[in-house]
């Protein structure tokens, strides 16, 4: 797909078709996964050699039992994760969703990502079903610490474990393996999915449940789904539109067909 003045040309019939569906729908919801943040430099989870789980067993470093059993090993992984995500900036795919929301064409973004990039891009209606790195909490006394305080505690800890004032290890505000999704966030996501005429599934493998069930909820309630991701998904055959190119180029083309301008990315956070 060619680009003109930094924007992808809307020559792909599938992109034009998706723009038409967005324009016709009364309610559009986006569901995003790790693939939307890859252009920002964040790794996805399952790509051979480069995915987050390529060289570690997630059950050993990202399970709630691992946190309780060996917080030092747990934080040796999550501390690096916090550092790598700290300097990431939203990309044009994040900004494209902001443009859709600002013009009334997108009701909300449901994200599996914990990286805060949708928030930093300017998304207003955001459902973080897997939590966020924005804070960590003490499971003993309930105190909550914002990200910068957690980073300082992590860097100053002799054993690499950020601890609460009460001495207990802090747990990141993300949903670990073995934990339930936040009830309110999941309920809101399900309501949005049920009411959507169109769900945009962007950068997600659609394999991690219960979030992967959300597009099925849209379909079962008479809505349609569009899938924009480079890998195959279990729901490809049910998609009204299937785009498999670079997510930034694809969304550039869709917005170009809608006559929308993507806002500039915000400056990096301090």
LINUR-V446646 format. One record per pair of residues at least 6 apart in sequence whose ideal C-beta (glycine too) atoms are under 7 Angstrom apart, sorted by sequence separation. I is the first residue (numbers start at 1). J is the second residue. If there is no record, write none. Layout:
# LINUR-V446646
I | J
I | J
This chain:
# LINUR-V446646
3 | 9
10 | 16
22 | 28
38 | 44
45 | 51
48 | 54
60 | 66
100 | 106
137 | 143
154 | 160
157 | 163
163 | 169
164 | 170
175 | 181
193 | 199
206 | 212
219 | 225
227 | 233
236 | 242
1 | 8
2 | 9
43 | 50
44 | 51
45 | 52
46 | 53
47 | 54
66 | 73
67 | 74
111 | 118
119 | 126
137 | 144
163 | 170
218 | 225
243 | 250
255 | 262
1 | 9
34 | 42
43 | 51
45 | 53
66 | 74
118 | 126
154 | 162
161 | 169
162 | 170
227 | 235
35 | 44
43 | 52
97 | 106
109 | 118
135 | 144
136 | 145
153 | 162
206 | 215
227 | 236
1 | 11
34 | 44
135 | 145
153 | 163
215 | 225
225 | 235
1 | 12
34 | 45
135 | 146
61 | 73
97 | 109
134 | 146
135 | 147
150 | 162
227 | 239
61 | 74
134 | 147
225 | 238
226 | 239
109 | 123
133 | 147
136 | 150
201 | 215
225 | 239
226 | 240
230 | 244
111 | 126
225 | 240
226 | 241
227 | 242
228 | 243
229 | 244
61 | 77
109 | 125
114 | 130
116 | 132
199 | 215
224 | 240
108 | 125
109 | 126
110 | 127
111 | 128
112 | 129
114 | 131
116 | 133
107 | 125
112 | 130
114 | 132
115 | 133
116 | 134
108 | 127
110 | 129
114 | 133
199 | 218
219 | 238
228 | 247
150 | 170
215 | 235
56 | 77
143 | 164
193 | 214
101 | 123
143 | 165
196 | 218
228 | 250
94 | 117
98 | 121
101 | 124
141 | 164
194 | 217
94 | 118
98 | 122
101 | 125
140 | 164
186 | 210
190 | 214
193 | 217
199 | 223
201 | 225
98 | 123
141 | 166
145 | 170
189 | 214
193 | 218
198 | 223
201 | 226
204 | 229
95 | 121
97 | 123
136 | 162
138 | 164
140 | 166
197 | 223
198 | 224
199 | 225
200 | 226
201 | 227
202 | 228
203 | 229
205 | 231
88 | 115
90 | 117
94 | 121
190 | 217
194 | 221
196 | 223
197 | 224
201 | 228
202 | 229
206 | 233
207 | 234
138 | 166
140 | 168
198 | 226
200 | 228
201 | 229
205 | 233
206 | 234
88 | 117
139 | 168
181 | 210
206 | 235
85 | 115
90 | 120
138 | 168
90 | 121
138 | 170
139 | 171
137 | 170
136 | 170
137 | 171
136 | 171
136 | 172
137 | 173
136 | 173
135 | 173
133 | 172
134 | 173
132 | 173
133 | 174
131 | 173
132 | 174
42 | 85
131 | 174
130 | 174
131 | 175
203 | 247
130 | 175
202 | 247
42 | 88
41 | 88
40 | 88
85 | 133
40 | 89
40 | 90
40 | 91
82 | 133
131 | 182
39 | 91
129 | 181
39 | 93
129 | 185
36 | 93
128 | 185
129 | 186
36 | 94
127 | 185
114 | 174
129 | 189
127 | 188
127 | 189
30 | 97
82 | 151
42 | 115
79 | 154
30 | 106
37 | 113
28 | 105
32 | 109
40 | 117
28 | 106
29 | 107
37 | 115
28 | 107
29 | 108
30 | 109
31 | 110
32 | 111
33 | 112
34 | 113
75 | 154
110 | 189
27 | 107
30 | 110
32 | 112
33 | 113
37 | 117
29 | 110
32 | 113
79 | 160
110 | 192
129 | 211
22 | 105
76 | 160
108 | 192
75 | 160
107 | 192
75 | 161
72 | 159
75 | 162
72 | 160
72 | 161
71 | 161
112 | 204
78 | 172
112 | 208
71 | 169
112 | 211
67 | 171
110 | 214
67 | 176
64 | 176
63 | 176
64 | 177
65 | 178
62 | 176
63 | 177
64 | 178
62 | 177
63 | 178
64 | 179
59 | 177
58 | 177
122 | 263
121 | 265
122 | 266
121 | 266
120 | 266
120 | 269
93 | 247
93 | 248
96 | 251
92 | 248
96 | 252
99 | 255
91 | 248
103 | 260
93 | 251
46 | 205
96 | 255
92 | 252
99 | 260
99 | 261
29 | 192
99 | 262
29 | 193
99 | 263
98 | 263
36 | 202
96 | 262
29 | 196
36 | 203
95 | 262
27 | 195
28 | 196
31 | 199
35 | 203
95 | 263
27 | 196
28 | 197
31 | 200
34 | 203
35 | 204
27 | 197
28 | 198
29 | 199
30 | 200
31 | 201
32 | 202
33 | 203
92 | 262
95 | 265
26 | 197
32 | 203
33 | 204
25 | 197
28 | 200
30 | 202
32 | 204
33 | 205
25 | 198
31 | 204
90 | 265
22 | 198
89 | 265
90 | 266
21 | 198
89 | 268
87 | 268
31 | 214
31 | 215
35 | 229
35 | 230
21 | 224
21 | 226
18 | 226
39 | 247
39 | 248
36 | 247
35 | 247
21 | 240
21 | 241
18 | 241
17 | 241
18 | 243
14 | 241
14 | 242
15 | 243
14 | 243
15 | 250
19 | 254
23 | 258
18 | 254
22 | 258
15 | 253
19 | 257
15 | 254
19 | 258
8 | 249
12 | 253
16 | 257
15 | 257
10 | 253
1 | 245
8 | 252
9 | 253
7 | 252
8 | 253
10 | 256
9 | 256
10 | 257
1 | 249
8 | 256
7 | 256
1 | 253
